[in-house]
Each structure stands twice: as structure tokens, then as C-alpha cells.
Amino acid sequence: MTTLAYITAAVFAYLLGSIPFGYLAGLSRGVDIRTVGSGNIGATNVYRTLGKKPGIATFVLDVFKGVAATRVIPQSAWFLFGIEGDAPLYMTLACGVLVLVGHSFPLFLNFKGGKGVASGLGVAMGVAPHSAILGLAVWIVMFLATRYVSVGSITAATVIAVAVWFLDNSYEPANVVPAVVSILAVLVIVKHRKNISRLINGNENRFDFSKRKKNSVASKKD
């Protein structure tokens, strides 16, 4: 039963991660979000190309993926198979990894997904809440200071990768949660390698609150 519970939780976590909320938001407006703006299915591109409400909704739903994968799916699978007690930490972490894998490589979009910032934040909220709050605060400060979404995301991921070792290392066995969260944070940073290159070259696109960029008019530099 334990093995079946692990498999069930893993499958549901990946499938949840694979739900492309940004893509669905585009379809609701008759737009394939992959063909406009940066072509990314994440909240930033949705905000820029479709507007404020779809962008915020996409962000919230993507965060929900990570929270649900770490706080709901493991325990639900445990109860489904009649196993008493709390779901193991390893199952929770496995679901966190797989929901982020699903978001980045979604089954429903030929394995071409987002960068994992919002879903990664959701995972951190589920297993490392103190570091997640700190990371979110850093993201807000860096984004408002620079108007670069990528700078906020990269800095926040870096802060979470370090902070988790000091703020959220109370689980047993020790160091397992920090190790997994740090690896996921590094993967999020790696997904921003093109943004890092544009930042170095000085041609990264700043976020503009004053207007939204529509369809083919939107910049390809998100």
C-alpha cells in the first residue's frame, strides 16, 4: 500500500504541475500565449499580453500548484490507501519536485512549460514557509527597484536557496529539506539563463505597468 500511495501522489503531483494555467488563460481570450510576447506560459507574459487580471490569476494558480502538491496531495494519497499518520517527508518532497517538473515540462504542452518561479514559490511555502516569505519579500523589493521580473526572480531564488538552511531546517532527517529546496531554486535560476545573458548585455526588457503589450506587438525579450 505504501508503494501505491507514493506512486499515486507522484502521478497526481506531476499532472497538477502540467496544468498550463497561463496557456488556458490565453485560450479563454482566444489567444495562444505561446505565440505572443515572450512565448512563455508564465504569469509575466500573460500579464503583459492579456492584462492584469489574467496575469494575477495565472500567478496565484501556479503558486497553488506548489502548495497543493506539498500540503494536500501527499496526505490525501496516504489516507486514500488507509494508512494512518502523516505522509512521510520524502513523499512531500517528491511531490514538490514533480509538480515543478510538471510545470516546467508539462505533459499537455509537449513538455515545453514555464520557468517555475510561481510554482517553486508554492513548493517553498509548503515545506519552507519562512524562507518562502523572505524570498517573496526580496522579490518584491528587487522587482520594484529594478523593474526587471527576472532580477527579482533570480535574487529571490538565490535567497531561498541559502535561507532554507537556517530558517527551515527543523525537519528530520536534518538537511534533507534544505538540500531539495536549494536544488529546485538552482533549477529555477538555470531556467533564467537567457534572461541572465540579456541582463549582462543590457537588453533585458523592463516591466511597464503603464501599458500592456498585445500579441505580436509585445516584446520577445521577456
Secondary structure by P-SEA (a helix, b strand, c coil): caaaaaaaaaaaaaaaaaccaaaaaaaaacccccccccccccaaaaaaccccaaaaaaaaaaaaaaaaacccaaaaaaaaacccccccaaaaaaaaaaaaaaaacccccccccccaaaaaaaaaaaccaaaaaaaaaaaaaaaaacccaaaaaaaaaaaaacccccccccccccaaaaaaaaaaaaaaaaaaaaaaaaaaaccbbbbbcccccccccccccc
